[in-house]
Amino acid sequence: MNILGLSAFYHDSAAVLVRDGEIVAAAQEERFTRKKHDERFPEDAVRYCLEAGGITNGDLDAVVFYEKPMLKFERLLETYLAFAPRGLLSFFRAMPQWLQTKLHLPREIDKGLGGDYAGPIYFSTHHEAHAASAFFPSPFEEAAILTMDGVGEWTTTSWGVGRGNRIELRAEIRFPHSLGLLYSAFTSYCGFQVNSGEYKLMGLAPYGEPRFADLIREHLIEIKDDGSFRLDQRYFNYCQGLTMTNARFDALFGGPPRNPDEELIQRHMDVAASIQAVTEDVVLKMAGHVRRATGLKSLCLAGGVALNCVANGRLLREGLFENIWIQPAAGDAGGALGAALWCWYQVQNNPRRPRREDSQRGSYLGPEFTSQAVREELDAAHAVYEVYAKEEDLAEEMAAELAQGKIVGHFSGRAEFGPRALGHRSLLGDPRDPHMQRRMNLAIKFRESFRPFAPAVKEGSQSEYFEMTTESPYMLLVASVRPDRRAQLCPENNNVRGFARLKAARSDIPAVTHVDYSARVQTVSADRSPRFHAILSAFERRTGCPLLVNTSFNIRGEPIVHSPGDAYRCFMFTDMDVLVVGDYLMRKEGQPRMPGAEKYRRQFLARD
């Protein structure tokens, strides 16, 4: 049975093909269209999924959408009526798209599938889709489930239980009370873009002190012992306006929202640290309540808040649950996966047999390119390349370049599904290089120099560098660097604040050690990613270090690269040193000039 799961029309549209309970393919539309968080119907992603499954639209047995649009519309209307006449401008901006598209999803799905599909269309609820994406791919026969995000139809947070082939959601928190929207409000206040800048806020937090945390608890959020909460809407504007916060919020934190082009000051860092601390407290209280209420030892997480890997790491360290599994595509894109699996198990009532690792297959579910396809795209770009017939020779050459301080772009195998690059569409660097973080941020990613990078480490070696024994294949857990790996700071560096803390190397792997000695760890196994594991092994043989800097292969404002042509353009438009696409290796000094590349680099370097 072929089931197509869809998320679309709101944020980060995606398509997933599930066949007889197995995840065949999954992709986000943004990778194809090159429009970040593209919300349009995922035509290209659907086309890829069907091609990967060797089927056509007519071979589909069911199509499932990750949300109930009429319930969402009901929430919008009730909210606008509750705040009328405030919010009139927001209402008039939203209604045309709802009346033309979002209220007619069966028609839009039929149009998106070219009119070739005549089977049933199902609609899960938003948090059912999140819960299904969390539990059904997990390795657990039974587990507690916790989902947290901005908002679906009405629900913003839910918890329940998964057993066998069933999920049961037992409690929820409803809009406008939302942990995700609270975090997004502070994201906006600190000058970052909502729905994409939350990572920046999380990365900014360690530079500050949580001196506003009590103020947040006193004025913005009432937190109960079970982790449930209520937000004081007098400080927010997201129900009725076009902004997240208002003047009352601004006065509480000592000034207006930061303009994205303004300098980040210590107050912004302290605000970020404060909301991060409060968020972690809420997550821990909710998880503790779920543990007591269910008595279960395993927990599954999904929803956008589950991408807060700092909170996840703290949850793991607190030991409330023996096992935690987090959906790699925890946001809206993962809702497409959850919707398809919800249909297979919950609607069709098929049996489920959990796997020891999980059934997400490393989240390597996206497109891959044949050697011939790679060659054609590189030739079209006039690239100059070397071809490696043996995997081990290519891994050794990449390790040699990395050991010399080179930044290497790596594009191979199936693309990752979700927001994290897990080695197949990654930029790699030497974690021992104290200048690597700044080089990658400014010369490659064209982004803020304060943002940390993640280490990818051979599975089994993580405890040699980090206070972590568990596996972390999806880069969703933060752990501390081991004390014996940390550097002794000079006395003058002990009391510095803010971005001045960047100047001191804090460990023997400074490029992946944040200023609070934390790191967002990815463990790499030979089974799930043999090429990436081989590169790490070759680097370890050469240097004694079994880890590398791993960040997504893209530049600021763009999705992760999709095609060999995208990879080559990113290579030429940045200060990357080496590019590997499949079996083809390119060095920057051997490439012909690309029109506009130098101007592009100068533009971003001057801005930063």
KEMIFI-79231 format. One record per residue (C-alpha): x, y, z. Coordinates in Angstrom, 1 decimal. Layout:
N
X, Y, Z
...
***
This chain:
608
0.0, 0.0, 0.0
1.4, 3.4, -1.1
0.6, 6.3, 1.2
1.6, 9.9, 0.4
2.0, 12.3, 3.4
1.8, 16.0, 2.8
2.5, 19.2, 4.7
1.9, 22.4, 2.8
0.4, 25.9, 2.6
1.6, 27.1, 6.0
5.3, 26.6, 6.5
8.0, 24.2, 5.2
6.0, 22.0, 2.9
7.1, 18.5, 2.3
6.1, 15.1, 0.9
6.8, 11.6, 2.2
6.1, 8.2, 0.6
5.4, 5.3, 2.9
4.9, 1.8, 1.4
3.6, -0.9, 3.6
4.8, 0.9, 6.7
8.3, 1.5, 5.3
9.6, 5.1, 4.7
10.6, 5.1, 1.0
11.4, 8.7, 0.4
10.9, 12.2, 2.0
11.9, 15.7, 0.9
11.1, 19.3, 1.6
10.0, 21.5, -1.3
12.5, 24.3, -0.4
15.4, 22.1, -1.6
14.0, 22.0, -5.1
12.6, 25.5, -5.4
15.5, 27.1, -3.5
13.0, 29.2, -1.5
13.7, 28.8, 2.2
10.7, 27.3, 4.1
8.7, 27.2, 0.9
5.0, 26.8, 1.8
3.5, 26.0, -1.6
2.1, 22.7, -2.6
5.2, 20.4, -2.7
5.0, 19.4, -6.4
8.7, 18.8, -6.8
8.9, 16.9, -3.6
5.9, 14.7, -4.5
7.5, 14.0, -7.9
10.7, 12.9, -6.3
9.0, 10.6, -3.8
6.9, 8.9, -6.5
10.0, 8.5, -8.7
12.0, 7.1, -5.8
9.1, 4.6, -5.2
8.8, 3.7, -8.9
5.2, 4.7, -9.0
2.8, 7.3, -10.5
0.0, 9.3, -8.9
-2.4, 6.6, -10.0
-0.6, 4.0, -7.9
-1.2, 5.8, -4.6
-3.7, 4.2, -2.3
-4.1, 7.1, 0.1
-3.1, 10.7, 0.5
-2.9, 12.3, 4.0
-2.6, 15.9, 5.0
-1.0, 16.8, 8.3
-3.7, 19.1, 9.6
-7.5, 19.8, 9.6
-7.9, 23.1, 7.8
-11.4, 23.8, 8.9
-10.4, 23.6, 12.6
-7.5, 25.9, 11.9
-9.8, 28.3, 10.2
-12.2, 28.2, 13.1
-9.3, 29.1, 15.4
-8.4, 32.1, 13.2
-11.9, 33.4, 13.0
-12.6, 33.1, 16.8
-9.3, 34.8, 17.5
-10.0, 37.7, 15.2
-13.5, 38.1, 16.7
-12.1, 38.0, 20.2
-9.7, 40.9, 19.5
-11.9, 42.9, 17.0
-11.6, 45.6, 15.9
-7.9, 45.2, 16.6
-6.3, 42.8, 14.1
-8.3, 44.0, 11.1
-5.3, 44.5, 8.9
-4.0, 41.0, 9.8
-7.4, 39.6, 9.1
-7.7, 41.2, 5.6
-4.2, 40.0, 4.8
-4.9, 36.4, 5.8
-8.4, 35.9, 4.4
-7.7, 35.9, 0.6
-5.3, 33.0, 0.8
-7.7, 31.1, 3.1
-10.7, 31.7, 0.9
-8.8, 30.9, -2.4
-6.6, 28.0, -1.3
-6.5, 26.8, 2.3
-10.2, 26.0, 2.7
-10.2, 23.9, -0.5
-7.4, 21.5, 0.2
-9.0, 18.5, -1.5
-9.2, 20.6, -4.7
-5.6, 21.9, -4.2
-4.3, 18.4, -3.6
-6.1, 17.0, -6.7
-4.6, 19.9, -8.7
-1.2, 19.4, -7.3
-1.3, 15.7, -8.2
-2.3, 16.5, -11.8
-5.8, 15.2, -11.5
-4.5, 11.6, -11.7
-5.4, 10.5, -8.2
-8.9, 9.2, -7.4
-8.4, 7.6, -4.0
-9.2, 8.8, -0.5
-7.7, 11.9, 1.1
-7.3, 11.8, 4.9
-6.7, 14.6, 7.4
-4.9, 14.0, 10.7
-4.8, 16.7, 13.3
-1.5, 18.7, 13.5
-0.4, 17.2, 16.8
-1.5, 13.7, 15.9
0.9, 14.0, 12.9
3.7, 15.2, 15.3
3.0, 12.4, 17.7
2.9, 9.8, 15.0
6.2, 11.1, 13.6
7.7, 10.8, 17.0
6.5, 7.4, 18.1
6.0, 5.2, 15.0
9.6, 5.5, 13.6
11.0, 5.1, 17.1
12.7, 1.9, 18.4
10.2, 1.6, 21.2
7.3, -0.9, 21.6
5.7, 1.6, 24.1
6.7, 5.1, 25.0
5.4, 8.4, 26.4
4.9, 11.1, 23.7
5.4, 14.9, 24.1
4.7, 17.3, 21.2
5.5, 21.1, 21.5
5.3, 23.8, 18.8
3.8, 27.1, 17.9
0.3, 26.1, 17.1
-1.5, 23.6, 14.9
-5.3, 23.9, 14.7
-5.9, 24.8, 18.4
-3.3, 22.7, 20.1
0.2, 24.0, 21.0
1.4, 21.2, 23.3
0.2, 17.6, 23.8
1.2, 14.5, 25.6
0.1, 10.9, 25.3
1.2, 7.3, 25.0
2.2, 5.1, 22.1
1.8, 1.4, 22.3
2.3, -1.0, 19.4
0.4, 0.5, 16.4
-1.6, 3.0, 18.4
-1.1, 6.5, 19.7
-3.4, 8.1, 22.3
-3.1, 11.8, 23.1
-4.4, 12.4, 26.6
-3.9, 16.1, 27.3
-3.2, 19.4, 25.5
-2.5, 23.1, 25.9
-4.4, 25.3, 23.6
-3.7, 28.5, 21.7
-2.9, 31.3, 22.5
-0.8, 29.7, 25.3
2.2, 28.3, 23.4
5.8, 27.6, 24.4
6.8, 27.7, 20.7
5.2, 31.2, 20.2
6.8, 32.4, 23.4
10.2, 31.4, 22.2
9.5, 32.9, 18.8
8.4, 36.2, 20.4
11.9, 36.5, 22.0
13.4, 35.5, 18.7
11.7, 38.4, 17.0
12.5, 40.8, 19.8
16.2, 40.0, 19.5
16.1, 40.8, 15.8
15.9, 37.3, 14.3
13.3, 36.0, 11.9
10.5, 33.9, 13.3
10.5, 30.3, 12.2
14.1, 30.3, 11.2
16.0, 32.5, 13.7
15.2, 30.4, 16.8
18.5, 28.5, 16.2
20.3, 31.9, 16.4
18.6, 32.8, 19.7
19.6, 29.4, 21.2
23.2, 29.9, 20.0
23.2, 33.5, 21.5
22.0, 32.4, 24.9
25.4, 31.1, 26.3
26.9, 34.6, 25.8
24.4, 36.0, 28.4
23.2, 35.6, 31.9
19.5, 34.7, 32.6
18.9, 37.9, 34.6
15.5, 38.3, 33.1
14.3, 34.8, 33.8
12.4, 35.8, 37.0
10.8, 38.7, 35.1
9.5, 36.3, 32.4
8.1, 34.0, 35.1
6.5, 36.9, 37.0
4.9, 38.7, 34.0
4.7, 36.6, 30.9
4.2, 33.0, 31.8
2.5, 31.2, 34.7
4.0, 27.7, 35.1
2.3, 25.1, 37.1
3.9, 22.1, 38.8
2.8, 19.7, 35.9
4.5, 22.0, 33.3
1.2, 23.4, 32.0
1.3, 27.1, 31.6
-0.6, 30.3, 30.6
0.8, 33.3, 28.8
-0.3, 36.9, 29.7
-1.6, 38.1, 26.4
-1.2, 41.7, 27.4
2.4, 41.5, 26.4
2.0, 39.9, 23.0
0.7, 40.9, 19.6
0.6, 37.6, 17.7
-3.2, 37.0, 18.1
-4.3, 40.3, 16.5
-1.3, 42.0, 14.9
1.5, 41.7, 12.4
4.2, 41.5, 15.1
5.0, 39.1, 18.0
5.3, 41.6, 20.8
4.1, 45.0, 21.8
5.1, 48.2, 23.7
4.3, 46.7, 27.1
6.8, 43.8, 26.3
9.4, 46.3, 25.1
9.1, 48.3, 28.4
9.5, 45.1, 30.4
12.9, 44.3, 28.8
14.3, 47.8, 28.6
13.9, 48.8, 25.0
12.4, 48.3, 21.6
12.9, 45.2, 19.5
16.3, 45.0, 17.9
16.5, 45.9, 14.2
18.2, 42.9, 12.3
21.0, 45.2, 11.2
21.7, 46.6, 14.7
24.6, 45.4, 16.8
23.8, 42.7, 19.4
24.5, 44.0, 22.9
24.7, 42.3, 26.2
21.0, 43.0, 27.0
20.0, 40.9, 24.0
22.4, 38.1, 25.1
20.9, 38.2, 28.6
17.3, 38.1, 27.2
18.3, 35.1, 25.1
19.8, 33.3, 28.1
16.7, 34.1, 30.1
14.1, 32.7, 27.7
16.3, 29.6, 27.1
16.4, 28.9, 30.8
12.6, 29.3, 31.2
12.0, 27.1, 28.2
14.2, 24.4, 29.6
12.3, 24.6, 33.0
8.9, 24.2, 31.2
10.1, 21.2, 29.2
11.6, 19.5, 32.2
8.4, 20.1, 34.3
6.2, 18.8, 31.5
8.4, 15.7, 30.9
8.4, 15.0, 34.6
4.6, 15.1, 34.8
4.4, 12.8, 31.7
6.8, 10.4, 33.4
4.7, 10.3, 36.5
1.4, 10.1, 34.7
2.4, 7.3, 32.3
5.0, 5.4, 34.3
6.9, 4.7, 31.0
10.6, 4.7, 30.8
11.0, 5.9, 27.1
10.0, 9.3, 25.7
9.4, 10.4, 22.1
9.5, 14.1, 21.1
8.4, 16.1, 18.1
7.2, 19.6, 17.2
9.3, 22.6, 16.6
10.3, 23.0, 20.2
11.9, 19.5, 20.1
14.6, 21.1, 17.8
15.8, 22.9, 20.9
18.8, 20.6, 21.4
20.0, 22.4, 24.5
16.7, 21.6, 26.2
16.9, 18.1, 24.9
20.4, 17.6, 26.3
19.3, 18.9, 29.7
16.3, 16.5, 29.6
18.6, 13.6, 28.9
21.1, 14.6, 31.6
18.3, 14.9, 34.2
17.5, 11.2, 33.7
13.7, 11.5, 33.9
13.5, 8.9, 31.1
15.9, 6.0, 30.4
15.5, 6.5, 26.6
14.7, 9.5, 24.5
14.0, 9.5, 20.7
13.5, 12.8, 18.8
12.1, 13.0, 15.3
14.9, 14.4, 13.1
12.4, 16.5, 11.1
10.5, 17.6, 14.2
8.9, 20.7, 12.6
6.2, 21.0, 10.1
8.0, 19.0, 7.4
8.0, 16.0, 9.7
4.2, 16.4, 9.9
4.0, 14.9, 6.4
5.8, 11.8, 7.7
3.6, 11.6, 10.7
0.5, 11.9, 8.7
1.4, 9.0, 6.4
2.4, 6.8, 9.3
-0.8, 7.8, 11.2
-2.8, 6.5, 8.2
-0.9, 3.3, 7.9
-1.1, 2.4, 11.6
-4.0, 4.3, 13.1
-6.5, 4.3, 10.2
-5.5, 1.1, 8.4
-4.7, -0.7, 11.7
-1.6, -2.5, 10.4
0.8, -4.2, 12.8
4.0, -2.5, 13.8
7.4, -4.1, 14.5
9.9, -1.6, 16.0
13.5, -1.8, 14.9
16.5, -1.7, 17.3
17.8, 1.5, 15.9
14.7, 3.2, 14.5
13.0, 3.1, 11.1
14.1, 6.6, 10.0
17.2, 5.1, 8.2
19.5, 7.9, 9.4
17.0, 10.4, 7.9
18.9, 9.9, 4.6
15.6, 9.9, 2.7
16.1, 12.6, 0.0
17.3, 12.6, -3.6
20.6, 11.2, -4.7
22.4, 11.6, -8.0
24.1, 9.0, -10.2
27.7, 9.4, -11.2
26.6, 10.2, -14.7
24.2, 12.9, -13.5
26.9, 14.5, -11.4
29.4, 14.5, -14.3
26.8, 16.2, -16.6
26.1, 19.0, -14.1
29.8, 19.6, -13.4
30.6, 19.6, -17.1
27.8, 22.1, -17.7
29.4, 24.3, -15.1
32.9, 23.9, -16.7
34.2, 22.4, -13.4
37.7, 21.0, -13.3
37.7, 17.7, -11.3
39.5, 14.6, -10.4
37.6, 11.3, -10.3
38.3, 8.7, -7.6
37.5, 5.1, -8.4
38.0, 3.9, -4.8
36.1, 5.1, -1.8
39.0, 4.6, 0.6
41.3, 6.8, -1.7
38.8, 9.6, -1.7
38.3, 9.4, 2.0
42.1, 9.6, 2.6
42.5, 12.6, 0.2
39.7, 14.4, 2.0
41.2, 13.7, 5.4
44.6, 15.0, 4.1
43.0, 18.3, 2.9
41.0, 18.7, 6.2
44.1, 18.1, 8.3
45.8, 20.9, 6.4
43.0, 23.3, 7.6
41.0, 23.2, 4.3
37.3, 23.6, 4.3
35.7, 20.8, 2.3
32.2, 20.7, 0.9
30.8, 17.2, 0.8
27.8, 16.1, -1.3
27.2, 12.4, -1.6
24.4, 9.8, -1.2
20.8, 10.5, -0.3
20.0, 14.0, 1.1
18.9, 14.4, 4.7
15.3, 14.9, 5.5
14.9, 17.6, 8.2
16.8, 20.8, 9.1
20.2, 19.2, 10.0
23.0, 18.3, 7.6
24.2, 14.9, 8.7
27.2, 14.4, 6.5
25.7, 14.0, 3.1
25.2, 17.7, 2.3
27.7, 19.1, 4.7
30.6, 21.5, 5.0
33.5, 19.9, 7.0
36.5, 21.3, 8.8
39.2, 20.5, 11.4
37.7, 20.9, 14.9
41.2, 21.5, 16.4
41.7, 24.7, 14.4
41.0, 27.7, 16.7
40.2, 29.9, 13.7
37.8, 27.4, 11.9
34.6, 28.7, 13.5
35.1, 32.3, 12.4
36.4, 31.2, 9.0
33.3, 29.1, 8.3
30.9, 31.6, 9.7
32.2, 34.6, 7.8
33.9, 33.3, 4.7
31.6, 30.3, 3.9
28.2, 30.7, 5.6
28.2, 34.5, 5.5
26.5, 34.6, 8.9
27.0, 35.9, 12.4
30.4, 34.9, 13.9
29.0, 34.0, 17.3
27.1, 31.0, 16.0
28.6, 27.6, 17.1
29.2, 24.6, 14.9
28.5, 21.0, 15.6
30.9, 18.1, 15.9
30.4, 14.9, 14.0
32.1, 12.0, 15.8
32.6, 8.3, 15.1
30.0, 6.4, 17.0
31.6, 4.9, 20.1
34.1, 7.7, 20.4
31.8, 10.4, 21.7
32.5, 9.7, 25.4
36.2, 10.4, 24.8
35.4, 14.1, 24.1
32.0, 14.7, 25.6
30.0, 13.9, 28.7
27.8, 11.7, 26.6
27.5, 7.9, 26.3
24.3, 7.7, 24.3
24.1, 7.8, 20.5
23.0, 11.0, 18.9
22.7, 10.3, 15.1
20.4, 13.2, 14.4
22.4, 16.1, 16.0
19.6, 16.9, 18.4
21.3, 16.6, 21.8
23.8, 19.0, 23.4
26.5, 17.7, 25.7
29.3, 19.3, 27.6
32.9, 18.8, 26.5
34.8, 16.6, 29.0
36.7, 18.5, 31.7
40.0, 16.9, 30.7
39.5, 18.2, 27.2
39.0, 21.8, 28.3
41.7, 24.5, 28.2
43.0, 26.4, 31.1
41.8, 30.0, 30.5
44.1, 32.9, 31.2
43.0, 35.0, 34.2
42.0, 37.9, 32.0
39.6, 35.6, 30.1
37.7, 34.4, 33.1
35.6, 37.5, 33.6
35.0, 38.7, 30.1
31.4, 38.9, 28.8
29.6, 38.8, 25.6
31.3, 38.1, 22.3
34.7, 38.8, 23.8
34.4, 35.2, 25.1
35.0, 34.0, 21.6
38.6, 35.0, 21.6
39.6, 32.2, 24.0
40.0, 28.6, 22.8
38.1, 26.6, 25.4
39.2, 23.0, 24.6
41.5, 21.0, 22.3
38.6, 21.0, 19.8
37.8, 24.8, 19.9
36.0, 25.0, 16.6
33.1, 22.9, 18.1
33.2, 24.1, 21.7
30.7, 26.8, 22.6
31.6, 29.4, 25.1
29.7, 27.4, 27.8
31.7, 24.3, 26.9
28.8, 22.7, 25.2
28.5, 21.0, 21.8
25.6, 19.8, 19.6
26.9, 16.3, 18.9
26.3, 14.0, 16.0
27.4, 10.4, 16.2
28.1, 8.7, 12.9
27.8, 4.9, 12.3
29.3, 2.9, 9.5
26.0, 1.2, 8.9
24.0, 4.4, 8.3
26.6, 6.5, 6.6
29.5, 4.5, 5.4
31.2, 7.3, 3.4
31.0, 9.8, 6.2
32.3, 7.3, 8.7
35.2, 6.4, 6.3
36.1, 10.1, 6.2
36.1, 10.4, 10.0
38.2, 7.2, 10.3
40.7, 8.5, 7.7
41.0, 11.8, 9.6
41.5, 9.9, 12.9
44.3, 7.8, 11.4
46.0, 11.0, 10.2
45.5, 13.2, 13.2
44.3, 11.0, 16.1
41.1, 13.0, 16.3
37.9, 11.0, 15.4
35.6, 14.1, 14.8
35.1, 16.9, 12.3
33.2, 20.2, 12.2
29.9, 19.5, 10.4
27.6, 22.3, 9.3
25.0, 22.4, 6.5
26.1, 23.0, 3.0
24.5, 26.3, 2.2
25.0, 30.0, 2.6
22.9, 32.5, 4.5
19.3, 32.8, 3.3
19.4, 29.7, 1.2
18.2, 26.1, 1.8
20.7, 23.3, 1.9
22.1, 22.6, -1.6
20.0, 20.2, -3.6
21.8, 19.4, -6.8
25.5, 19.0, -7.9
25.0, 22.4, -9.7
23.9, 24.0, -6.5
26.9, 22.6, -4.7
29.3, 23.9, -7.3
27.8, 27.3, -7.3
28.1, 27.5, -3.5
31.7, 26.3, -3.8
32.6, 29.0, -6.2
30.6, 31.8, -4.5
32.3, 31.2, -1.1
35.8, 30.7, 0.2
35.5, 27.0, 0.4
38.7, 25.2, -0.5
37.7, 21.8, -1.8
34.4, 20.3, -3.1
33.6, 16.6, -3.3
30.4, 15.6, -5.2
30.0, 11.9, -5.3
33.3, 10.5, -6.7
34.5, 13.9, -8.1
36.9, 16.1, -6.2
37.5, 19.8, -7.1
40.1, 22.3, -5.8
39.3, 26.0, -5.8
42.6, 27.0, -7.4
42.0, 24.8, -10.4
38.6, 26.2, -11.3
37.7, 28.7, -14.0
36.4, 32.1, -12.9
32.7, 32.2, -12.3
31.0, 35.6, -13.2
29.8, 37.4, -10.2
31.4, 35.1, -7.6
34.0, 37.6, -6.4
31.5, 40.5, -6.1
29.2, 38.2, -4.2
31.8, 37.3, -1.6
33.0, 40.9, -1.1
29.4, 42.0, -0.6
28.8, 39.6, 2.3
32.2, 40.0, 3.8
31.9, 43.7, 3.9
28.4, 43.4, 5.5
29.8, 41.2, 8.3
***
